[in-house]
Amino acid sequence: MSDSFTTRTEKSYFGRLGQSFGGMIGGVVLIAAACALLWWNESRAVDADRALAAAAAAVLTLGSATPDPANDQKLVHLSGPASATAALEDDLGARFVAVLVVRRRAEMYQWREDSETQTEDHVGGGQTETTTYSYVKTWSDQALDSTGFKTPGGHENPAMTLSGAVLTATDGRLGGFVLDGATLALVEGGAPARPESGPDGWTRTGEGYFAGRGTPGQPQVGDRRIGYQAISAPQTLSILARQSRGGFAPWAAPNGYRLHLARLGDASAAMMIADQQAAEDSLTWILRGAGTVMNILGFALVLGPLRALANLLPVLATLVGAGVGLVALVLGLPLSLAVIGLAWLSYRPLLGGALLLVAGGLVFGIARLRKPRAAPLPAP
């Protein structure tokens, strides 16, 4: 069977017009969702900012790795060598010793469907849509459901019965503190590792282990491969969390924000809080961008019928489409700034007011550009 399949769909002028009116409803929903996302995101950012400021004021850096009952339930910071000696073994029989954390990556060789769509507009408003579906074999750590493929026959993927795993030391300690699995799982990093005894029935390869009907160089659909990454012990760790009965647990700020951090190396409390603040700031800007794009796309859908009406002439439709995109931009951007500004008004009035002024300035500038200028009076 061919590894590609092409379909062609003909759409009439009135069919495309009706579809555009249906898109208007989706556009309104998208704009509402964008505004809700932007509002929630600013509230989340303020909560994180306030909580991390509270954490910086409340944190107690411990001078000793021996738990002091007087510090129980307080936000504490501790750096030091973490140890573990008990062996760890996964469900495949791979065994590790002297490790704090082991992460297993599991992949299966599967069919993947890719699609590419091209459209051709015709005079009179019709359109031909040509979609080519291509099928390639690839390694993936996610199950690819072949039942939804356009041509599932000959491209069936078996069920993926093996997944990744995280193993944490059962006897991890940092001085007198117990390192529980939830705390150790927060520690990122490590190096590729091989178990003392490999998984039963698997073939050792340069990158890990392989199992299946094919070979590592010529795998077949359904074949599997795994690799391990481990953080060895002893290893210097830094912890920022609530002290709880000789161990660690999430610390809750007054506004409910939870803080539980663990990382490799010797890092101060100020550094860990600053890194967390940077991560929160990055997420805030990502969500701001996503909300703004959603608003612009929403307005483009709402204005879609204007372009659809112009589909009788492809050249005219292209020009109208460019105009619709520009209008969607000049509507979506100020709306996003306005929502962000309103959200900040109750938290930081100066910043919120400044954003509202910027949004208002954009709207005023656009209105001035569209206002026709009066013709000059003739000379006497």
C-alpha positions, 0 to 999 in steps of 0.5 A: 500500500502507498504511504501517501493518500490524497483527497480533494474536496470541492466547496461552493461559494454559498457553502463557504459563505455559510461556513464563515457565518458559522465561524463568527460564533466560534470567533465570539467564543474565542474572544470571550475565552481569550479575555478570561484567560488574560484576566485569570493570568494576571490574577495568577501572576499577582498571586505568585509575585506576592507569595514569592515576596512572602516566601523571601521574608519568611524563609529560614536558612538552616545552619544544621542538617539536623531537624529542629522541632521548633522549625516544624511547619516553617518555610526552610532552606537547606543545602547539603550532601544527599545520600541513598544506599538501597537498590532501586528496581523498575517493573522490567527488572532493571536494578540501580544502586547508590542513586537518588532518582532514576528516570526511564524513557520508553518509546515505541516504533509507530506509524505517524500520519502527517497531512498537508492541505492546499487550496485553490480558489476559483472565479465564482467563489468555489474552492478546491481543497487538496489534502495529502496524508503521508505515513512515516514510521518513527519512534515516539514516547506517546501512543499514536492512535492509528484508528483516527488515520485517514487510511488506517488500513496497513498503518495500524499501531499496536497498543503501547503497553510500556511507559516512562517511569520515575524511581526515587530512593526509598532511603534518601536523606539529607543529613537528618532529614528524610527525602521523600519521593515527592521531593526527590522527583522535583530534582531535574538533571542527571546523566545517562545511566546503565543498571547493574542488571538490565531488564530481562529479555531486552537487548543492550544497545548503545543508547539503552535497551531494545526489544521487538521483532526487528533489530535496533538498526531496522526496527518494526512497528511495535518494537520498543526501546528504553533508556535511563537517566540517573542522579547518583548518590551522594549528591549536593541538593538544595531544598526550599520547602516546609519542614514537616516532621523531619522531612519536607512538604509544600509550603502554602503562602497566605494566598494559597500559592504552594512552594516546594523546590528541590534542585541539584547543587548548592543554591541559596534561598534567594537564588531559588526564589529568583529562579521561581519568579523568573519561571512565573514571569516567563509563563505570564508572558507566554499566556499573555501572548496566547491570549492576544493571539486568540483575540486577534484570531477571534476577530478574524473569524468574526469578520470572516464573512466579509472575506467570504462575500468577496470570494467571487473574485480570488484577487478581491478576496485576497485584498479583503482578507488582508484588510480583515487581518489588519482590522483583527490586529488593531481590534485584538491588541487594544482589547488584550491590553485593556483586559490586562490593564483592568486586571491590574487596576485592583492590584497595581493601579499605576501599571493598570492605568498606564496599560489602559492609557496605551490601549486608549491611545491605540484606539484613538490613533486608529480612529484619527487615521480613519477620519477623513481630512477636510478639503482645503478651502479654495484660494480667493 
